[in-house]
Amino acid sequence: MQGRARDALPEIERVRSDWGRTWLYAATYAAQGREKESDAALKELIAKHYAASLVPGFMLFETNEMKRSSG
């Protein structure tokens, strides 16, 4: 995102992968300090994709780390 998290939001819609799009929303919202939206995206990601093992654990860890460093 390179300090341009706001610019990332319209681009995320172009991502074809549902889990990738959801993860990008979570990460982008976290970078913007939008904790509620980030948490909602993470919950959606886990509910839809975690059980199917489509979400590597490092992505969840990385998003949580981003949230901690932005707050």
Distance bins in CASP14 RR format, pairs under 12 A and 6 or more apart:
PFRMAT RR
TARGET T0000
AUTHOR 0000-0000-0000
RMODE 2
METHOD distances of the structure
MODEL  1
1 7 1 0 0 1 0 0 0 0 0 0 0
1 8 1 0 1 0 0 0 0 0 0 0 0
1 9 0 0 0 0 0 1 0 0 0 0 0
1 11 0 0 0 0 1 0 0 0 0 0 0
1 12 0 0 0 0 0 1 0 0 0 0 0
1 24 0 0 0 0 1 0 0 0 0 0 0
1 25 0 0 0 0 0 1 0 0 0 0 0
1 27 1 0 0 1 0 0 0 0 0 0 0
1 28 1 0 0 1 0 0 0 0 0 0 0
1 29 0 0 0 0 0 1 0 0 0 0 0
1 30 0 0 0 0 0 1 0 0 0 0 0
1 31 1 0 1 0 0 0 0 0 0 0 0
1 32 0 0 0 0 1 0 0 0 0 0 0
1 66 0 0 0 0 1 0 0 0 0 0 0
1 70 0 0 0 0 0 1 0 0 0 0 0
2 8 0 0 0 0 1 0 0 0 0 0 0
2 28 0 0 0 0 0 1 0 0 0 0 0
2 31 0 0 0 0 0 1 0 0 0 0 0
3 28 0 0 0 0 0 1 0 0 0 0 0
3 31 1 0 0 1 0 0 0 0 0 0 0
3 32 0 0 0 0 1 0 0 0 0 0 0
3 66 0 0 0 0 0 1 0 0 0 0 0
3 70 0 0 0 0 0 1 0 0 0 0 0
4 10 0 0 0 0 0 1 0 0 0 0 0
4 11 0 0 0 0 1 0 0 0 0 0 0
4 28 0 0 0 0 1 0 0 0 0 0 0
4 31 0 0 0 0 1 0 0 0 0 0 0
4 32 0 0 0 0 0 1 0 0 0 0 0
5 11 0 0 0 0 0 1 0 0 0 0 0
5 12 0 0 0 0 0 1 0 0 0 0 0
5 24 0 0 0 0 0 1 0 0 0 0 0
5 25 0 0 0 0 0 1 0 0 0 0 0
5 26 0 0 0 0 0 1 0 0 0 0 0
5 27 0 0 0 0 1 0 0 0 0 0 0
5 28 1 0 1 0 0 0 0 0 0 0 0
5 29 0 0 0 0 1 0 0 0 0 0 0
5 30 0 0 0 0 1 0 0 0 0 0 0
5 31 1 0 1 0 0 0 0 0 0 0 0
5 32 1 0 1 0 0 0 0 0 0 0 0
5 33 0 0 0 0 1 0 0 0 0 0 0
5 34 0 0 0 0 1 0 0 0 0 0 0
5 37 0 0 0 0 0 1 0 0 0 0 0
5 38 0 0 0 0 0 1 0 0 0 0 0
5 66 0 0 0 0 0 1 0 0 0 0 0
5 70 0 0 0 0 1 0 0 0 0 0 0
6 12 0 0 0 0 0 1 0 0 0 0 0
6 28 0 0 0 0 1 0 0 0 0 0 0
6 29 0 0 0 0 0 1 0 0 0 0 0
6 31 0 0 0 0 1 0 0 0 0 0 0
6 32 1 0 0 1 0 0 0 0 0 0 0
6 33 0 0 0 0 0 1 0 0 0 0 0
6 34 0 0 0 0 0 1 0 0 0 0 0
7 28 0 0 0 0 1 0 0 0 0 0 0
7 31 0 0 0 0 0 1 0 0 0 0 0
7 32 0 0 0 0 0 1 0 0 0 0 0
8 14 0 0 0 0 0 1 0 0 0 0 0
8 15 0 0 0 0 0 1 0 0 0 0 0
8 21 0 0 0 0 0 1 0 0 0 0 0
8 24 1 0 0 1 0 0 0 0 0 0 0
8 25 0 0 0 0 1 0 0 0 0 0 0
8 26 0 0 0 0 0 1 0 0 0 0 0
8 27 0 0 0 0 1 0 0 0 0 0 0
8 28 1 0 1 0 0 0 0 0 0 0 0
8 29 0 0 0 0 1 0 0 0 0 0 0
8 30 0 0 0 0 0 1 0 0 0 0 0
8 31 0 0 0 0 1 0 0 0 0 0 0
8 32 0 0 0 0 1 0 0 0 0 0 0
9 15 0 0 0 0 0 1 0 0 0 0 0
9 21 0 0 0 0 0 1 0 0 0 0 0
9 24 0 0 0 0 1 0 0 0 0 0 0
9 25 1 0 0 1 0 0 0 0 0 0 0
9 27 0 0 0 0 0 1 0 0 0 0 0
9 28 1 0 0 1 0 0 0 0 0 0 0
9 29 0 0 0 0 1 0 0 0 0 0 0
9 31 0 0 0 0 0 1 0 0 0 0 0
9 32 0 0 0 0 1 0 0 0 0 0 0
9 34 0 0 0 0 0 1 0 0 0 0 0
9 37 0 0 0 0 0 1 0 0 0 0 0
9 41 0 0 0 0 0 1 0 0 0 0 0
10 24 0 0 0 0 0 1 0 0 0 0 0
10 25 0 0 0 0 0 1 0 0 0 0 0
10 28 0 0 0 0 0 1 0 0 0 0 0
11 21 0 0 0 0 0 1 0 0 0 0 0
11 24 0 0 0 0 1 0 0 0 0 0 0
11 25 0 0 0 0 0 1 0 0 0 0 0
11 28 0 0 0 0 1 0 0 0 0 0 0
12 18 0 0 0 0 0 1 0 0 0 0 0
12 20 0 0 0 0 1 0 0 0 0 0 0
12 21 1 0 1 0 0 0 0 0 0 0 0
12 22 0 0 0 0 1 0 0 0 0 0 0
12 23 0 0 0 0 1 0 0 0 0 0 0
12 24 1 0 1 0 0 0 0 0 0 0 0
12 25 1 0 1 0 0 0 0 0 0 0 0
12 26 0 0 0 0 0 1 0 0 0 0 0
12 27 0 0 0 0 1 0 0 0 0 0 0
12 28 1 0 0 1 0 0 0 0 0 0 0
12 29 0 0 0 0 0 1 0 0 0 0 0
12 41 0 0 0 0 0 1 0 0 0 0 0
13 20 0 0 0 0 0 1 0 0 0 0 0
13 21 1 0 0 1 0 0 0 0 0 0 0
13 22 0 0 0 0 0 1 0 0 0 0 0
13 24 0 0 0 0 1 0 0 0 0 0 0
13 25 0 0 0 0 1 0 0 0 0 0 0
13 28 0 0 0 0 0 1 0 0 0 0 0
14 20 0 0 0 0 0 1 0 0 0 0 0
14 21 0 0 0 0 1 0 0 0 0 0 0
14 24 0 0 0 0 0 1 0 0 0 0 0
15 21 1 0 1 0 0 0 0 0 0 0 0
15 22 0 0 0 0 1 0 0 0 0 0 0
15 23 0 0 0 0 1 0 0 0 0 0 0
15 24 1 0 0 1 0 0 0 0 0 0 0
15 25 0 0 0 0 1 0 0 0 0 0 0
15 27 0 0 0 0 0 1 0 0 0 0 0
15 28 0 0 0 0 0 1 0 0 0 0 0
16 24 0 0 0 0 0 1 0 0 0 0 0
17 23 0 0 0 0 1 0 0 0 0 0 0
17 24 0 0 0 0 1 0 0 0 0 0 0
17 45 0 0 0 0 0 1 0 0 0 0 0
17 48 0 0 0 0 0 1 0 0 0 0 0
17 49 0 0 0 0 1 0 0 0 0 0 0
17 54 0 0 0 0 1 0 0 0 0 0 0
17 55 0 0 0 0 0 1 0 0 0 0 0
17 59 0 0 0 0 0 1 0 0 0 0 0
18 24 0 0 0 0 0 1 0 0 0 0 0
18 25 0 0 0 0 0 1 0 0 0 0 0
18 41 0 0 0 0 0 1 0 0 0 0 0
18 44 0 0 0 0 1 0 0 0 0 0 0
18 45 0 0 0 0 1 0 0 0 0 0 0
18 48 1 0 0 1 0 0 0 0 0 0 0
18 49 1 0 0 1 0 0 0 0 0 0 0
18 52 0 0 0 0 0 1 0 0 0 0 0
18 54 0 0 0 0 1 0 0 0 0 0 0
18 55 0 0 0 0 0 1 0 0 0 0 0
19 25 0 0 0 0 0 1 0 0 0 0 0
19 26 0 0 0 0 0 1 0 0 0 0 0
19 41 0 0 0 0 0 1 0 0 0 0 0
19 42 0 0 0 0 0 1 0 0 0 0 0
19 44 0 0 0 0 1 0 0 0 0 0 0
19 45 1 0 0 1 0 0 0 0 0 0 0
19 46 0 0 0 0 0 1 0 0 0 0 0
19 47 0 0 0 0 0 1 0 0 0 0 0
19 48 1 0 0 1 0 0 0 0 0 0 0
19 49 1 0 1 0 0 0 0 0 0 0 0
19 50 0 0 0 0 1 0 0 0 0 0 0
19 51 0 0 0 0 0 1 0 0 0 0 0
19 52 0 0 0 0 1 0 0 0 0 0 0
19 53 0 0 0 0 0 1 0 0 0 0 0
19 54 1 0 1 0 0 0 0 0 0 0 0
19 55 1 0 1 0 0 0 0 0 0 0 0
19 56 0 0 0 0 1 0 0 0 0 0 0
19 57 0 0 0 0 0 1 0 0 0 0 0
19 59 0 0 0 0 1 0 0 0 0 0 0
19 60 0 0 0 0 0 1 0 0 0 0 0
20 26 0 0 0 0 1 0 0 0 0 0 0
20 27 0 0 0 0 1 0 0 0 0 0 0
20 28 0 0 0 0 0 1 0 0 0 0 0
20 41 0 0 0 0 0 1 0 0 0 0 0
20 44 0 0 0 0 0 1 0 0 0 0 0
20 45 0 0 0 0 1 0 0 0 0 0 0
20 48 0 0 0 0 0 1 0 0 0 0 0
20 49 0 0 0 0 1 0 0 0 0 0 0
20 54 0 0 0 0 1 0 0 0 0 0 0
20 55 0 0 0 0 1 0 0 0 0 0 0
20 56 0 0 0 0 0 1 0 0 0 0 0
20 59 0 0 0 0 1 0 0 0 0 0 0
20 63 0 0 0 0 0 1 0 0 0 0 0
21 27 0 0 0 0 0 1 0 0 0 0 0
21 28 0 0 0 0 0 1 0 0 0 0 0
21 41 0 0 0 0 1 0 0 0 0 0 0
21 44 0 0 0 0 0 1 0 0 0 0 0
21 45 0 0 0 0 1 0 0 0 0 0 0
21 48 0 0 0 0 0 1 0 0 0 0 0
21 49 0 0 0 0 0 1 0 0 0 0 0
22 28 0 0 0 0 0 1 0 0 0 0 0
22 29 0 0 0 0 0 1 0 0 0 0 0
22 37 0 0 0 0 0 1 0 0 0 0 0
22 38 0 0 0 0 0 1 0 0 0 0 0
22 40 0 0 0 0 1 0 0 0 0 0 0
22 41 1 0 1 0 0 0 0 0 0 0 0
22 42 0 0 0 0 1 0 0 0 0 0 0
22 43 0 0 0 0 1 0 0 0 0 0 0
22 44 1 0 1 0 0 0 0 0 0 0 0
22 45 1 0 1 0 0 0 0 0 0 0 0
22 46 0 0 0 0 1 0 0 0 0 0 0
22 47 0 0 0 0 1 0 0 0 0 0 0
22 48 1 0 0 1 0 0 0 0 0 0 0
22 49 1 0 0 1 0 0 0 0 0 0 0
22 50 0 0 0 0 0 1 0 0 0 0 0
22 54 0 0 0 0 0 1 0 0 0 0 0
22 55 0 0 0 0 1 0 0 0 0 0 0
22 59 0 0 0 0 0 1 0 0 0 0 0
22 60 0 0 0 0 0 1 0 0 0 0 0
22 63 0 0 0 0 0 1 0 0 0 0 0
23 29 0 0 0 0 0 1 0 0 0 0 0
23 30 0 0 0 0 0 1 0 0 0 0 0
23 38 0 0 0 0 0 1 0 0 0 0 0
23 41 1 0 0 1 0 0 0 0 0 0 0
23 42 0 0 0 0 1 0 0 0 0 0 0
23 44 0 0 0 0 1 0 0 0 0 0 0
23 45 1 0 1 0 0 0 0 0 0 0 0
23 46 0 0 0 0 0 1 0 0 0 0 0
23 48 0 0 0 0 0 1 0 0 0 0 0
23 49 0 0 0 0 1 0 0 0 0 0 0
23 50 0 0 0 0 0 1 0 0 0 0 0
23 54 0 0 0 0 0 1 0 0 0 0 0
23 55 1 0 0 1 0 0 0 0 0 0 0
23 56 0 0 0 0 1 0 0 0 0 0 0
23 57 0 0 0 0 0 1 0 0 0 0 0
23 58 0 0 0 0 0 1 0 0 0 0 0
23 59 1 0 1 0 0 0 0 0 0 0 0
23 60 0 0 0 0 1 0 0 0 0 0 0
23 61 0 0 0 0 0 1 0 0 0 0 0
23 62 0 0 0 0 1 0 0 0 0 0 0
23 63 1 0 0 1 0 0 0 0 0 0 0
23 64 0 0 0 0 0 1 0 0 0 0 0
23 66 0 0 0 0 0 1 0 0 0 0 0
24 30 0 0 0 0 0 1 0 0 0 0 0
24 31 0 0 0 0 0 1 0 0 0 0 0
24 38 0 0 0 0 0 1 0 0 0 0 0
24 41 0 0 0 0 1 0 0 0 0 0 0
24 42 0 0 0 0 0 1 0 0 0 0 0
24 45 0 0 0 0 0 1 0 0 0 0 0
24 59 0 0 0 0 1 0 0 0 0 0 0
24 62 0 0 0 0 0 1 0 0 0 0 0
24 63 0 0 0 0 1 0 0 0 0 0 0
24 66 0 0 0 0 0 1 0 0 0 0 0
25 31 0 0 0 0 0 1 0 0 0 0 0
25 32 0 0 0 0 0 1 0 0 0 0 0
25 34 0 0 0 0 1 0 0 0 0 0 0
25 37 1 0 0 1 0 0 0 0 0 0 0
25 38 1 0 0 1 0 0 0 0 0 0 0
25 39 0 0 0 0 0 1 0 0 0 0 0
25 40 0 0 0 0 1 0 0 0 0 0 0
25 41 1 0 1 0 0 0 0 0 0 0 0
25 42 0 0 0 0 1 0 0 0 0 0 0
25 43 0 0 0 0 0 1 0 0 0 0 0
25 44 0 0 0 0 1 0 0 0 0 0 0
25 45 0 0 0 0 1 0 0 0 0 0 0
25 63 0 0 0 0 0 1 0 0 0 0 0
26 32 0 0 0 0 0 1 0 0 0 0 0
26 33 0 0 0 0 0 1 0 0 0 0 0
26 34 0 0 0 0 1 0 0 0 0 0 0
26 35 0 0 0 0 0 1 0 0 0 0 0
26 36 0 0 0 0 0 1 0 0 0 0 0
26 37 0 0 0 0 1 0 0 0 0 0 0
26 38 1 0 1 0 0 0 0 0 0 0 0
26 39 0 0 0 0 1 0 0 0 0 0 0
26 40 0 0 0 0 1 0 0 0 0 0 0
26 41 1 1 0 0 0 0 0 0 0 0 0
26 42 1 0 1 0 0 0 0 0 0 0 0
26 43 0 0 0 0 1 0 0 0 0 0 0
26 44 0 0 0 0 1 0 0 0 0 0 0
26 45 1 0 0 1 0 0 0 0 0 0 0
26 46 0 0 0 0 1 0 0 0 0 0 0
26 49 0 0 0 0 0 1 0 0 0 0 0
26 55 0 0 0 0 0 1 0 0 0 0 0
26 59 0 0 0 0 1 0 0 0 0 0 0
26 60 0 0 0 0 1 0 0 0 0 0 0
26 62 0 0 0 0 1 0 0 0 0 0 0
26 63 1 0 1 0 0 0 0 0 0 0 0
26 64 0 0 0 0 1 0 0 0 0 0 0
26 66 0 0 0 0 1 0 0 0 0 0 0
26 67 0 0 0 0 1 0 0 0 0 0 0
27 33 0 0 0 0 0 1 0 0 0 0 0
27 34 0 0 0 0 0 1 0 0 0 0 0
27 37 0 0 0 0 0 1 0 0 0 0 0
27 38 1 0 0 1 0 0 0 0 0 0 0
27 41 0 0 0 0 1 0 0 0 0 0 0
27 42 0 0 0 0 1 0 0 0 0 0 0
27 45 0 0 0 0 0 1 0 0 0 0 0
27 59 0 0 0 0 1 0 0 0 0 0 0
27 60 0 0 0 0 0 1 0 0 0 0 0
27 61 0 0 0 0 0 1 0 0 0 0 0
27 62 1 0 0 1 0 0 0 0 0 0 0
27 63 1 0 1 0 0 0 0 0 0 0 0
27 64 0 0 0 0 0 1 0 0 0 0 0
27 65 0 0 0 0 0 1 0 0 0 0 0
27 66 1 0 1 0 0 0 0 0 0 0 0
27 67 0 0 0 0 1 0 0 0 0 0 0
27 69 0 0 0 0 0 1 0 0 0 0 0
27 70 0 0 0 0 0 1 0 0 0 0 0
28 34 0 0 0 0 1 0 0 0 0 0 0
28 37 0 0 0 0 1 0 0 0 0 0 0
28 38 0 0 0 0 1 0 0 0 0 0 0
28 41 0 0 0 0 1 0 0 0 0 0 0
28 42 0 0 0 0 0 1 0 0 0 0 0
28 63 0 0 0 0 1 0 0 0 0 0 0
28 66 0 0 0 0 1 0 0 0 0 0 0
28 67 0 0 0 0 0 1 0 0 0 0 0
28 70 0 0 0 0 0 1 0 0 0 0 0
29 35 1 0 0 1 0 0 0 0 0 0 0
29 36 0 0 0 0 1 0 0 0 0 0 0
29 37 1 0 1 0 0 0 0 0 0 0 0
29 38 1 1 0 0 0 0 0 0 0 0 0
29 39 0 0 0 0 1 0 0 0 0 0 0
29 40 0 0 0 0 1 0 0 0 0 0 0
29 41 1 0 0 1 0 0 0 0 0 0 0
29 42 0 0 0 0 1 0 0 0 0 0 0
29 44 0 0 0 0 0 1 0 0 0 0 0
29 45 0 0 0 0 0 1 0 0 0 0 0
29 63 0 0 0 0 1 0 0 0 0 0 0
29 66 0 0 0 0 1 0 0 0 0 0 0
29 67 0 0 0 0 1 0 0 0 0 0 0
29 70 0 0 0 0 1 0 0 0 0 0 0
30 36 0 0 0 0 0 1 0 0 0 0 0
30 37 0 0 0 0 1 0 0 0 0 0 0
30 38 1 0 1 0 0 0 0 0 0 0 0
30 39 0 0 0 0 1 0 0 0 0 0 0
30 40 0 0 0 0 0 1 0 0 0 0 0
30 41 0 0 0 0 1 0 0 0 0 0 0
30 42 0 0 0 0 1 0 0 0 0 0 0
30 59 0 0 0 0 0 1 0 0 0 0 0
30 60 0 0 0 0 0 1 0 0 0 0 0
30 62 0 0 0 0 1 0 0 0 0 0 0
30 63 1 0 1 0 0 0 0 0 0 0 0
30 64 0 0 0 0 1 0 0 0 0 0 0
30 65 0 0 0 0 1 0 0 0 0 0 0
30 66 1 0 1 0 0 0 0 0 0 0 0
30 67 1 0 1 0 0 0 0 0 0 0 0
30 68 0 0 0 0 1 0 0 0 0 0 0
30 69 0 0 0 0 1 0 0 0 0 0 0
30 70 1 0 0 1 0 0 0 0 0 0 0
30 71 0 0 0 0 1 0 0 0 0 0 0
31 37 0 0 0 0 0 1 0 0 0 0 0
31 38 0 0 0 0 1 0 0 0 0 0 0
31 62 0 0 0 0 0 1 0 0 0 0 0
31 63 0 0 0 0 1 0 0 0 0 0 0
31 65 0 0 0 0 0 1 0 0 0 0 0
31 66 1 0 1 0 0 0 0 0 0 0 0
31 67 0 0 0 0 1 0 0 0 0 0 0
31 68 0 0 0 0 0 1 0 0 0 0 0
31 69 0 0 0 0 1 0 0 0 0 0 0
31 70 1 0 1 0 0 0 0 0 0 0 0
31 71 0 0 0 0 0 1 0 0 0 0 0
32 38 0 0 0 0 1 0 0 0 0 0 0
32 41 0 0 0 0 0 1 0 0 0 0 0
32 66 0 0 0 0 0 1 0 0 0 0 0
32 67 0 0 0 0 0 1 0 0 0 0 0
32 70 1 0 0 1 0 0 0 0 0 0 0
32 71 0 0 0 0 0 1 0 0 0 0 0
33 39 0 0 0 0 0 1 0 0 0 0 0
33 66 0 0 0 0 1 0 0 0 0 0 0
33 67 1 0 0 1 0 0 0 0 0 0 0
33 68 0 0 0 0 0 1 0 0 0 0 0
33 69 0 0 0 0 0 1 0 0 0 0 0
33 70 1 0 1 0 0 0 0 0 0 0 0
33 71 1 0 0 1 0 0 0 0 0 0 0
34 40 0 0 0 0 1 0 0 0 0 0 0
34 41 0 0 0 0 1 0 0 0 0 0 0
34 66 0 0 0 0 0 1 0 0 0 0 0
34 67 0 0 0 0 1 0 0 0 0 0 0
34 70 0 0 0 0 1 0 0 0 0 0 0
34 71 0 0 0 0 0 1 0 0 0 0 0
35 41 0 0 0 0 0 1 0 0 0 0 0
35 42 0 0 0 0 0 1 0 0 0 0 0
35 63 0 0 0 0 0 1 0 0 0 0 0
35 64 0 0 0 0 0 1 0 0 0 0 0
35 66 0 0 0 0 0 1 0 0 0 0 0
35 67 1 0 0 1 0 0 0 0 0 0 0
35 68 0 0 0 0 0 1 0 0 0 0 0
35 70 0 0 0 0 1 0 0 0 0 0 0
35 71 0 0 0 0 1 0 0 0 0 0 0
36 42 0 0 0 0 0 1 0 0 0 0 0
36 43 0 0 0 0 0 1 0 0 0 0 0
36 67 0 0 0 0 0 1 0 0 0 0 0
37 43 0 0 0 0 0 1 0 0 0 0 0
37 44 0 0 0 0 0 1 0 0 0 0 0
37 67 0 0 0 0 0 1 0 0 0 0 0
38 44 0 0 0 0 0 1 0 0 0 0 0
38 45 0 0 0 0 0 1 0 0 0 0 0
38 60 0 0 0 0 0 1 0 0 0 0 0
38 63 1 0 0 1 0 0 0 0 0 0 0
38 64 0 0 0 0 1 0 0 0 0 0 0
38 66 0 0 0 0 1 0 0 0 0 0 0
38 67 1 0 0 1 0 0 0 0 0 0 0
38 68 0 0 0 0 0 1 0 0 0 0 0
38 70 0 0 0 0 1 0 0 0 0 0 0
38 71 0 0 0 0 0 1 0 0 0 0 0
39 45 0 0 0 0 0 1 0 0 0 0 0
39 46 0 0 0 0 0 1 0 0 0 0 0
39 63 0 0 0 0 0 1 0 0 0 0 0
39 64 0 0 0 0 0 1 0 0 0 0 0
39 67 0 0 0 0 1 0 0 0 0 0 0
40 46 0 0 0 0 0 1 0 0 0 0 0
40 47 0 0 0 0 0 1 0 0 0 0 0
41 47 0 0 0 0 0 1 0 0 0 0 0
41 48 0 0 0 0 0 1 0 0 0 0 0
41 49 0 0 0 0 0 1 0 0 0 0 0
41 55 0 0 0 0 0 1 0 0 0 0 0
41 59 0 0 0 0 0 1 0 0 0 0 0
41 60 0 0 0 0 0 1 0 0 0 0 0
41 63 0 0 0 0 1 0 0 0 0 0 0
41 67 0 0 0 0 0 1 0 0 0 0 0
42 48 0 0 0 0 0 1 0 0 0 0 0
42 49 0 0 0 0 0 1 0 0 0 0 0
42 50 0 0 0 0 1 0 0 0 0 0 0
42 55 0 0 0 0 1 0 0 0 0 0 0
42 57 0 0 0 0 0 1 0 0 0 0 0
42 59 0 0 0 0 1 0 0 0 0 0 0
42 60 1 0 0 1 0 0 0 0 0 0 0
42 61 0 0 0 0 0 1 0 0 0 0 0
42 62 0 0 0 0 0 1 0 0 0 0 0
42 63 1 0 0 1 0 0 0 0 0 0 0
42 64 0 0 0 0 1 0 0 0 0 0 0
42 66 0 0 0 0 0 1 0 0 0 0 0
42 67 0 0 0 0 1 0 0 0 0 0 0
43 49 0 0 0 0 0 1 0 0 0 0 0
43 50 0 0 0 0 0 1 0 0 0 0 0
43 60 0 0 0 0 0 1 0 0 0 0 0
43 63 0 0 0 0 0 1 0 0 0 0 0
44 50 0 0 0 0 0 1 0 0 0 0 0
44 55 0 0 0 0 0 1 0 0 0 0 0
45 51 0 0 0 0 0 1 0 0 0 0 0
45 52 0 0 0 0 0 1 0 0 0 0 0
45 54 0 0 0 0 1 0 0 0 0 0 0
45 55 1 0 1 0 0 0 0 0 0 0 0
45 56 0 0 0 0 0 1 0 0 0 0 0
45 57 0 0 0 0 0 1 0 0 0 0 0
45 59 0 0 0 0 1 0 0 0 0 0 0
45 60 1 0 0 1 0 0 0 0 0 0 0
45 63 0 0 0 0 1 0 0 0 0 0 0
45 64 0 0 0 0 0 1 0 0 0 0 0
46 52 0 0 0 0 0 1 0 0 0 0 0
46 53 0 0 0 0 0 1 0 0 0 0 0
46 54 0 0 0 0 0 1 0 0 0 0 0
46 55 1 0 0 1 0 0 0 0 0 0 0
46 57 0 0 0 0 0 1 0 0 0 0 0
46 59 0 0 0 0 0 1 0 0 0 0 0
46 60 1 0 0 1 0 0 0 0 0 0 0
46 63 0 0 0 0 0 1 0 0 0 0 0
46 64 0 0 0 0 0 1 0 0 0 0 0
47 55 0 0 0 0 0 1 0 0 0 0 0
48 54 0 0 0 0 1 0 0 0 0 0 0
48 55 0 0 0 0 1 0 0 0 0 0 0
49 55 1 0 1 0 0 0 0 0 0 0 0
49 56 0 0 0 0 0 1 0 0 0 0 0
49 57 0 0 0 0 0 1 0 0 0 0 0
49 59 0 0 0 0 0 1 0 0 0 0 0
49 60 0 0 0 0 0 1 0 0 0 0 0
50 56 0 0 0 0 0 1 0 0 0 0 0
50 57 0 0 0 0 1 0 0 0 0 0 0
50 59 0 0 0 0 0 1 0 0 0 0 0
50 60 0 0 0 0 1 0 0 0 0 0 0
54 60 0 0 0 0 0 1 0 0 0 0 0
55 61 0 0 0 0 0 1 0 0 0 0 0
55 62 0 0 0 0 0 1 0 0 0 0 0
55 63 0 0 0 0 0 1 0 0 0 0 0
56 62 0 0 0 0 1 0 0 0 0 0 0
56 63 0 0 0 0 0 1 0 0 0 0 0
57 63 0 0 0 0 1 0 0 0 0 0 0
57 64 0 0 0 0 0 1 0 0 0 0 0
57 65 0 0 0 0 0 1 0 0 0 0 0
58 64 0 0 0 0 0 1 0 0 0 0 0
58 65 0 0 0 0 1 0 0 0 0 0 0
59 65 0 0 0 0 0 1 0 0 0 0 0
59 66 0 0 0 0 0 1 0 0 0 0 0
60 66 0 0 0 0 0 1 0 0 0 0 0
60 67 0 0 0 0 0 1 0 0 0 0 0
61 67 0 0 0 0 0 1 0 0 0 0 0
61 68 0 0 0 0 0 1 0 0 0 0 0
62 68 0 0 0 0 0 1 0 0 0 0 0
62 69 0 0 0 0 0 1 0 0 0 0 0
63 69 0 0 0 0 0 1 0 0 0 0 0
63 70 0 0 0 0 0 1 0 0 0 0 0
64 70 0 0 0 0 0 1 0 0 0 0 0
64 71 0 0 0 0 0 1 0 0 0 0 0
65 71 0 0 0 0 0 1 0 0 0 0 0
END
